[in-house]
Amino acid sequence: MTHRDRKGTKLRHSALAILASGGLAVAAWAGDAPVITGTGEDRPLLLASYQDKGKPAAEAAKPKPATETVKSEKTTIKTTESTVGTHDYRGVSGFFNVREANSNVTAGETELEFTFHWATGAGGDDYLAPGVSLKRGLTDDLFAEVELLPVSLGDGGGHGAGDLALILFYQWWHETDGMPAFATWIEGRFPTGDGSNGVDGELHLNLTQTWAPGLRGHLEGFLRTANGIAGDGDEENIRDFQWGAGPGFDWDLSDQTVAVLNYVNGSSGHYGSSNTNVLELGVAHELAPQQHVKFAFDINLDHDEGNADFAAKVQWAMEW
């Protein structure tokens, strides 16, 4: 074989190798692995793409899950119950014949009161009596009170008794638009004064409702068990079981002054006397923050001899 023949043979072999490589690549692209023959057994030719051994194989891109944006709207419904306040005391205390149902003092607060009474009866006898009391707020709705009951100065010569009274007041709920304030309080008289005997007990119930801006209505009822007398009292024919009830009103004359109008119908203190029908006119005025002065004038509408015709009283109160 000449040199030219050998050179032609090599060219043909190279061309066949190129064609074979191209066919194998096409077959691999189409998914048919070519078969190599002439090596003793037929076996498929596996083609692998070139990969740098120093780099990890790239992970196949994962399909992103389809996302859907859902807008949610939240509707908030507010339910409110209007309340007049947590401490709506306006100075209409137990000094008046019909008091408000709001507590005088809040938790930790103290109130000191000085009172002076005057009354005159159909028989012409006058009754003069000073008194003092001290209240202490146990909670915003509960207070305890100790009171030195009016010491009777009599009509020129009488004196005594100075009994002590203990009072426990509790406001069960505060006023709302549909519910009046409600409170109860109990009082016990103890015979610590000169010439006194027996122990008396009282139960009071009070309601207060605001009717219009600056105008409130009250209702009070009480039951009393009279088991003795205080000092210079008349023990003859004393009524063992006593009661009373009546409405009251107050309206704001200014931010510092409240006018009071009350009426109470109740049993007399002694058998043989008619029921009491008392009309009360009063004023509570705020002298300064946490200081009040109060005036009241009582008129007995039936003028029974067993009851006072007229009475007046004044009180100064200070809180801290």
C-alpha positions as a LaTeX table, in Angstrom:
\begin{tabular}{lrrr}
\hline
Residue & $x$ (\AA) & $y$ (\AA) & $z$ (\AA) \\
\hline
Met1 & 0.00 & 0.00 & 0.00 \\
Thr2 & 1.38 & 3.27 & $-1.06$ \\
His3 & 1.72 & 6.26 & 1.12 \\
Arg4 & $-1.19$ & 7.92 & $-0.64$ \\
Asp5 & $-3.39$ & 4.85 & $-0.02$ \\
Arg6 & $-2.54$ & 4.84 & 3.66 \\
Lys7 & $-3.29$ & 8.53 & 3.92 \\
Gly8 & $-6.69$ & 8.04 & 2.22 \\
Thr9 & $-7.55$ & 5.17 & 4.52 \\
Lys10 & $-6.85$ & 7.35 & 7.60 \\
Leu11 & $-9.01$ & 10.11 & 6.21 \\
Arg12 & $-11.86$ & 7.69 & 5.64 \\
His13 & $-11.54$ & 6.33 & 9.20 \\
Ser14 & $-11.57$ & 9.85 & 10.62 \\
Ala15 & $-14.63$ & 10.72 & 8.62 \\
Leu16 & $-16.41$ & 7.60 & 9.77 \\
Ala17 & $-15.51$ & 8.39 & 13.41 \\
Ile18 & $-16.88$ & 11.89 & 13.08 \\
Leu19 & $-20.09$ & 10.58 & 11.48 \\
Ala20 & $-20.41$ & 7.95 & 14.20 \\
Ser21 & $-19.94$ & 10.53 & 16.93 \\
Gly22 & $-22.56$ & 12.77 & 15.37 \\
Gly23 & $-24.99$ & 9.88 & 15.09 \\
Leu24 & $-24.43$ & 8.85 & 18.66 \\
Ala25 & $-25.03$ & 12.39 & 19.85 \\
Val26 & $-28.25$ & 12.60 & 17.85 \\
Ala27 & $-29.36$ & 9.24 & 19.18 \\
Ala28 & $-28.63$ & 10.32 & 22.74 \\
Trp29 & $-30.63$ & 13.52 & 22.20 \\
Ala30 & $-33.55$ & 11.49 & 20.86 \\
Gly31 & $-33.44$ & 9.09 & 23.78 \\
Asp32 & $-32.12$ & 5.94 & 21.91 \\
Ala33 & $-28.82$ & 4.83 & 23.30 \\
Pro34 & $-26.68$ & 3.50 & 20.41 \\
Val35 & $-25.32$ & $-0.04$ & 20.50 \\
Ile36 & $-21.64$ & $-0.76$ & 20.05 \\
Thr37 & $-20.95$ & $-3.94$ & 18.20 \\
Gly38 & $-17.83$ & $-5.82$ & 17.33 \\
Thr39 & $-16.54$ & $-6.03$ & 20.90 \\
Gly40 & $-17.69$ & $-9.55$ & 21.57 \\
Glu41 & $-21.07$ & $-8.50$ & 22.96 \\
Asp42 & $-23.56$ & $-5.92$ & 22.07 \\
Arg43 & $-23.94$ & $-3.24$ & 24.77 \\
Pro44 & $-25.42$ & 0.19 & 24.76 \\
Leu45 & $-23.20$ & 3.18 & 24.70 \\
Leu46 & $-23.93$ & 5.46 & 27.63 \\
Leu47 & $-23.19$ & 9.11 & 27.15 \\
Ala48 & $-22.61$ & 11.41 & 30.05 \\
Ser49 & $-22.37$ & 15.12 & 30.02 \\
Tyr50 & $-19.20$ & 16.67 & 31.21 \\
Gln51 & $-19.20$ & 17.75 & 34.84 \\
Asp52 & $-16.63$ & 19.47 & 36.89 \\
Lys53 & $-15.91$ & 17.13 & 39.81 \\
Gly54 & $-15.16$ & 20.07 & 42.09 \\
Lys55 & $-18.69$ & 21.49 & 41.79 \\
Pro56 & $-21.85$ & 19.76 & 43.01 \\
Ala57 & $-24.47$ & 18.94 & 40.52 \\
Ala58 & $-27.01$ & 21.69 & 40.17 \\
Glu59 & $-30.37$ & 20.70 & 41.54 \\
Ala60 & $-33.22$ & 20.72 & 39.18 \\
Ala61 & $-35.28$ & 23.80 & 39.60 \\
Lys62 & $-38.30$ & 22.99 & 41.64 \\
Pro63 & $-41.57$ & 24.34 & 40.35 \\
Lys64 & $-42.91$ & 27.16 & 42.49 \\
Pro65 & $-46.26$ & 26.39 & 44.02 \\
Ala66 & $-49.01$ & 28.51 & 42.75 \\
Thr67 & $-49.89$ & 31.18 & 45.26 \\
Glu68 & $-53.15$ & 32.98 & 45.66 \\
Thr69 & $-53.46$ & 36.18 & 47.61 \\
Val70 & $-56.67$ & 36.29 & 49.62 \\
Lys71 & $-57.65$ & 39.54 & 51.21 \\
Ser72 & $-59.61$ & 39.10 & 54.41 \\
Glu73 & $-61.63$ & 41.89 & 55.91 \\
Lys74 & $-62.19$ & 41.88 & 59.66 \\
Thr75 & $-65.32$ & 43.50 & 60.94 \\
Thr76 & $-65.14$ & 44.56 & 64.58 \\
Ile77 & $-68.39$ & 45.19 & 66.37 \\
Lys78 & $-67.99$ & 47.21 & 69.52 \\
Thr79 & $-70.60$ & 46.88 & 72.21 \\
Thr80 & $-70.49$ & 49.52 & 74.88 \\
Glu81 & $-72.57$ & 50.12 & 77.93 \\
Ser82 & $-72.67$ & 53.72 & 78.95 \\
Thr83 & $-72.03$ & 54.29 & 82.62 \\
Val84 & $-72.33$ & 57.50 & 84.52 \\
Gly85 & $-69.02$ & 56.86 & 86.26 \\
Thr86 & $-67.29$ & 54.78 & 88.87 \\
His87 & $-67.64$ & 57.38 & 91.63 \\
Asp88 & $-70.61$ & 59.66 & 91.04 \\
Tyr89 & $-71.06$ & 60.94 & 94.57 \\
Arg90 & $-72.48$ & 64.49 & 94.57 \\
Gly91 & $-72.67$ & 65.15 & 98.30 \\
Val92 & $-76.21$ & 63.87 & 98.94 \\
Ser93 & $-75.23$ & 61.73 & 101.93 \\
Gly94 & $-77.03$ & 60.24 & 104.91 \\
Phe95 & $-77.21$ & 63.75 & 106.32 \\
Phe96 & $-80.39$ & 64.09 & 104.23 \\
Asn97 & $-83.58$ & 62.09 & 104.82 \\
Val98 & $-83.14$ & 60.42 & 101.41 \\
Arg99 & $-79.54$ & 59.84 & 100.35 \\
Glu100 & $-78.02$ & 58.86 & 97.04 \\
Ala101 & $-76.95$ & 55.28 & 96.34 \\
Asn102 & $-73.34$ & 56.23 & 95.53 \\
Ser103 & $-70.62$ & 55.70 & 98.12 \\
Asn104 & $-69.30$ & 58.76 & 99.96 \\
Val105 & $-65.67$ & 57.64 & 99.81 \\
Thr106 & $-63.42$ & 55.45 & 97.70 \\
Ala107 & $-60.87$ & 52.85 & 98.81 \\
Gly108 & $-58.45$ & 54.28 & 101.36 \\
Glu109 & $-60.30$ & 57.59 & 101.63 \\
Thr110 & $-61.50$ & 59.06 & 104.94 \\
Glu111 & $-64.33$ & 61.51 & 105.59 \\
Leu112 & $-64.92$ & 63.50 & 108.76 \\
Glu113 & $-68.32$ & 65.11 & 109.38 \\
Phe114 & $-69.53$ & 67.57 & 112.01 \\
Thr115 & $-73.30$ & 68.02 & 112.30 \\
Phe116 & $-75.63$ & 70.21 & 114.32 \\
His117 & $-79.41$ & 69.54 & 114.68 \\
Trp118 & $-82.21$ & 71.75 & 115.86 \\
Ala119 & $-85.90$ & 70.79 & 116.13 \\
Thr120 & $-89.01$ & 72.22 & 117.73 \\
Gly121 & $-92.22$ & 70.37 & 118.51 \\
Ala122 & $-95.87$ & 71.31 & 118.82 \\
Gly123 & $-95.45$ & 71.54 & 122.59 \\
Gly124 & $-92.80$ & 74.25 & 122.25 \\
Asp125 & $-89.82$ & 72.14 & 123.34 \\
Asp126 & $-86.61$ & 72.65 & 121.39 \\
Tyr127 & $-84.07$ & 69.97 & 120.64 \\
Leu128 & $-80.42$ & 70.89 & 120.14 \\
Ala129 & $-77.83$ & 68.26 & 119.33 \\
Pro130 & $-74.30$ & 68.25 & 117.85 \\
Gly131 & $-72.78$ & 65.09 & 116.41 \\
Val132 & $-69.65$ & 63.82 & 114.66 \\
Ser133 & $-68.88$ & 60.85 & 112.41 \\
Leu134 & $-65.89$ & 59.27 & 110.69 \\
Lys135 & $-66.03$ & 57.18 & 107.50 \\
Arg136 & $-63.33$ & 54.98 & 105.97 \\
Gly137 & $-63.42$ & 53.55 & 102.45 \\
Leu138 & $-62.60$ & 49.85 & 102.48 \\
Thr139 & $-63.13$ & 49.56 & 98.71 \\
Asp140 & $-64.55$ & 51.92 & 96.11 \\
Asp141 & $-68.03$ & 50.59 & 96.96 \\
Leu142 & $-67.77$ & 49.69 & 100.64 \\
Phe143 & $-67.20$ & 51.93 & 103.63 \\
Ala144 & $-67.45$ & 51.61 & 107.40 \\
Glu145 & $-68.52$ & 54.45 & 109.67 \\
Val146 & $-68.51$ & 55.15 & 113.37 \\
Glu147 & $-70.79$ & 57.94 & 114.54 \\
Leu148 & $-71.29$ & 59.72 & 117.81 \\
Leu149 & $-75.03$ & 60.20 & 117.72 \\
Pro150 & $-76.27$ & 63.73 & 118.39 \\
Val151 & $-75.70$ & 64.64 & 122.00 \\
Ser152 & $-78.94$ & 66.17 & 123.23 \\
Leu153 & $-78.53$ & 69.55 & 124.85 \\
Gly154 & $-82.25$ & 69.62 & 125.68 \\
Asp155 & $-84.17$ & 72.81 & 126.37 \\
Gly156 & $-81.98$ & 74.62 & 128.83 \\
Gly157 & $-81.25$ & 71.72 & 131.18 \\
Gly158 & $-81.43$ & 68.33 & 129.48 \\
His159 & $-78.26$ & 66.57 & 128.40 \\
Gly160 & $-76.87$ & 63.17 & 127.21 \\
Ala161 & $-76.72$ & 60.68 & 125.57 \\
Gly162 & $-73.75$ & 60.26 & 123.25 \\
Asp163 & $-74.55$ & 56.77 & 121.96 \\
Leu164 & $-72.33$ & 55.23 & 119.32 \\
Ala165 & $-73.61$ & 53.95 & 115.99 \\
Leu166 & $-71.75$ & 51.65 & 113.61 \\
Ile167 & $-72.65$ & 51.75 & 109.91 \\
Leu168 & $-71.65$ & 49.51 & 107.03 \\
Phe169 & $-72.52$ & 50.76 & 103.52 \\
Tyr170 & $-72.19$ & 48.77 & 100.30 \\
Gln171 & $-72.97$ & 49.84 & 96.73 \\
Trp172 & $-73.98$ & 46.74 & 94.81 \\
Trp173 & $-73.80$ & 48.27 & 91.35 \\
His174 & $-73.26$ & 51.60 & 89.64 \\
Glu175 & $-75.71$ & 53.44 & 87.45 \\
Thr176 & $-75.92$ & 52.69 & 83.72 \\
Asp177 & $-78.27$ & 53.92 & 81.00 \\
Gly178 & $-80.76$ & 51.19 & 81.84 \\
Met179 & $-80.07$ & 50.48 & 85.50 \\
Pro180 & $-80.08$ & 52.75 & 88.58 \\
Ala181 & $-77.33$ & 52.63 & 91.15 \\
Phe182 & $-78.26$ & 50.40 & 94.09 \\
Ala183 & $-76.90$ & 50.29 & 97.63 \\
Thr184 & $-77.79$ & 48.93 & 101.03 \\
Trp185 & $-76.52$ & 49.88 & 104.45 \\
Ile186 & $-77.04$ & 48.72 & 107.99 \\
Glu187 & $-76.78$ & 50.70 & 111.20 \\
Gly188 & $-76.62$ & 49.62 & 114.81 \\
Arg189 & $-77.07$ & 51.89 & 117.84 \\
Phe190 & $-75.19$ & 50.86 & 120.96 \\
Pro191 & $-76.05$ & 52.23 & 124.44 \\
Thr192 & $-72.73$ & 53.86 & 125.30 \\
Gly193 & $-74.30$ & 57.14 & 126.43 \\
Asp194 & $-75.67$ & 58.26 & 129.76 \\
Gly195 & $-79.06$ & 56.70 & 130.54 \\
Ser196 & $-79.25$ & 54.68 & 127.30 \\
Asn197 & $-80.35$ & 51.07 & 127.03 \\
Gly198 & $-81.06$ & 48.46 & 124.37 \\
Val199 & $-79.58$ & 47.99 & 120.89 \\
Asp200 & $-81.40$ & 49.25 & 117.81 \\
Gly201 & $-80.88$ & 48.05 & 114.25 \\
Glu202 & $-81.72$ & 49.56 & 110.85 \\
Leu203 & $-81.65$ & 48.34 & 107.25 \\
His204 & $-81.72$ & 50.88 & 104.40 \\
Leu205 & $-82.11$ & 50.37 & 100.65 \\
Asn206 & $-81.29$ & 53.11 & 98.14 \\
Leu207 & $-81.69$ & 53.65 & 94.39 \\
Thr208 & $-80.34$ & 56.53 & 92.28 \\
Gln209 & $-81.06$ & 57.24 & 88.60 \\
Thr210 & $-80.05$ & 60.18 & 86.40 \\
Trp211 & $-83.12$ & 61.48 & 84.53 \\
Ala212 & $-81.56$ & 64.37 & 82.64 \\
Pro213 & $-78.28$ & 66.26 & 82.68 \\
Gly214 & $-77.97$ & 67.66 & 86.18 \\
Leu215 & $-81.18$ & 66.01 & 87.46 \\
Arg216 & $-81.32$ & 62.79 & 89.50 \\
Gly217 & $-84.02$ & 60.86 & 91.30 \\
His218 & $-83.58$ & 58.77 & 94.45 \\
Leu219 & $-85.65$ & 56.28 & 96.40 \\
Glu220 & $-85.00$ & 55.11 & 99.94 \\
Gly221 & $-86.76$ & 52.69 & 102.27 \\
Phe222 & $-85.80$ & 51.55 & 105.74 \\
Leu223 & $-86.80$ & 49.16 & 108.50 \\
Arg224 & $-85.91$ & 49.71 & 112.16 \\
Thr225 & $-86.12$ & 47.60 & 115.28 \\
Ala226 & $-86.27$ & 49.82 & 118.36 \\
Asn227 & $-85.23$ & 47.85 & 121.43 \\
Gly228 & $-84.36$ & 50.67 & 123.80 \\
Ile229 & $-83.93$ & 54.41 & 124.11 \\
Ala230 & $-81.07$ & 56.87 & 123.73 \\
Gly231 & $-80.39$ & 58.88 & 126.87 \\
Asp232 & $-83.21$ & 61.34 & 127.49 \\
Gly233 & $-85.64$ & 59.62 & 125.09 \\
Asp234 & $-89.19$ & 58.72 & 126.00 \\
Glu235 & $-89.32$ & 54.99 & 126.64 \\
Glu236 & $-93.09$ & 54.89 & 127.17 \\
Asn237 & $-95.09$ & 53.38 & 124.29 \\
Ile238 & $-92.05$ & 53.11 & 122.06 \\
Arg239 & $-92.86$ & 51.43 & 118.73 \\
Asp240 & $-90.81$ & 48.25 & 118.46 \\
Phe241 & $-90.94$ & 47.98 & 114.67 \\
Gln242 & $-90.64$ & 51.14 & 112.56 \\
Trp243 & $-90.46$ & 51.80 & 108.85 \\
Gly244 & $-90.27$ & 54.61 & 106.31 \\
Ala245 & $-89.90$ & 55.25 & 102.58 \\
Gly246 & $-89.90$ & 58.10 & 100.15 \\
Pro247 & $-88.53$ & 59.66 & 96.96 \\
Gly248 & $-85.88$ & 62.31 & 96.61 \\
Phe249 & $-84.56$ & 64.59 & 93.89 \\
Asp250 & $-81.47$ & 66.69 & 93.37 \\
Trp251 & $-80.47$ & 69.00 & 90.59 \\
Asp252 & $-77.28$ & 70.91 & 89.87 \\
Leu253 & $-77.49$ & 74.64 & 90.46 \\
Ser254 & $-73.82$ & 74.85 & 89.46 \\
Asp255 & $-70.78$ & 72.60 & 89.32 \\
Gln256 & $-70.34$ & 73.11 & 93.07 \\
Thr257 & $-73.93$ & 73.35 & 94.33 \\
Val258 & $-76.72$ & 70.77 & 94.41 \\
Ala259 & $-80.30$ & 71.48 & 95.50 \\
Val260 & $-82.19$ & 68.69 & 97.30 \\
Leu261 & $-85.90$ & 67.95 & 97.67 \\
Asn262 & $-87.07$ & 64.89 & 99.66 \\
Tyr263 & $-90.27$ & 63.45 & 101.02 \\
Val264 & $-90.55$ & 60.63 & 103.55 \\
Asn265 & $-93.62$ & 58.89 & 104.91 \\
Gly266 & $-92.99$ & 56.64 & 107.88 \\
Ser267 & $-94.25$ & 55.28 & 111.12 \\
Ser268 & $-93.95$ & 57.37 & 114.24 \\
Gly269 & $-91.53$ & 56.46 & 117.00 \\
His270 & $-94.30$ & 55.81 & 119.55 \\
Tyr271 & $-97.65$ & 54.09 & 119.59 \\
Gly272 & $-100.57$ & 56.51 & 119.60 \\
Ser273 & $-98.93$ & 58.98 & 117.21 \\
Ser274 & $-99.76$ & 59.22 & 113.52 \\
Asn275 & $-97.31$ & 58.50 & 110.73 \\
Thr276 & $-94.76$ & 61.14 & 109.88 \\
Asn277 & $-94.98$ & 63.03 & 106.57 \\
Val278 & $-91.83$ & 65.09 & 106.27 \\
Leu279 & $-90.86$ & 67.40 & 103.40 \\
Glu280 & $-87.17$ & 68.28 & 103.25 \\
Leu281 & $-85.45$ & 71.11 & 101.40 \\
Gly282 & $-81.67$ & 71.17 & 101.32 \\
Val283 & $-78.45$ & 72.25 & 99.63 \\
Ala284 & $-75.02$ & 70.62 & 99.34 \\
His285 & $-72.21$ & 72.98 & 98.36 \\
Glu286 & $-68.59$ & 72.17 & 97.59 \\
Leu287 & $-66.48$ & 74.72 & 99.43 \\
Ala288 & $-63.21$ & 73.37 & 98.06 \\
Pro289 & $-61.98$ & 70.10 & 96.62 \\
Gln290 & $-63.07$ & 67.38 & 99.10 \\
Gln291 & $-64.86$ & 69.83 & 101.39 \\
His292 & $-68.66$ & 70.25 & 101.57 \\
Val293 & $-71.11$ & 72.22 & 103.62 \\
Lys294 & $-74.76$ & 71.08 & 103.74 \\
Phe295 & $-78.01$ & 72.63 & 104.96 \\
Ala296 & $-81.46$ & 71.07 & 105.31 \\
Phe297 & $-84.84$ & 72.19 & 106.62 \\
Asp298 & $-87.60$ & 69.68 & 107.52 \\
Ile299 & $-91.32$ & 70.44 & 107.61 \\
Asn300 & $-93.76$ & 68.04 & 109.28 \\
Leu301 & $-96.82$ & 68.17 & 107.04 \\
Asp302 & $-99.30$ & 66.61 & 109.50 \\
His303 & $-98.26$ & 68.63 & 112.63 \\
Asp304 & $-98.92$ & 65.69 & 114.96 \\
Glu305 & $-98.12$ & 66.48 & 118.61 \\
Gly306 & $-95.85$ & 63.46 & 118.87 \\
Asn307 & $-93.54$ & 64.68 & 116.10 \\
Ala308 & $-91.46$ & 67.82 & 115.61 \\
Asp309 & $-93.10$ & 70.53 & 113.51 \\
Phe310 & $-89.89$ & 71.95 & 112.10 \\
Ala311 & $-86.25$ & 70.93 & 112.10 \\
Ala312 & $-83.04$ & 72.34 & 110.70 \\
Lys313 & $-79.53$ & 70.94 & 110.46 \\
Val314 & $-76.14$ & 71.91 & 109.11 \\
Gln315 & $-73.04$ & 69.83 & 108.38 \\
Trp316 & $-69.43$ & 70.38 & 107.39 \\
Ala317 & $-67.59$ & 67.46 & 105.78 \\
Met318 & $-63.96$ & 67.00 & 104.76 \\
Glu319 & $-62.38$ & 64.10 & 102.85 \\
Trp320 & $-58.76$ & 63.05 & 102.51 \\
\hline
\end{tabular}
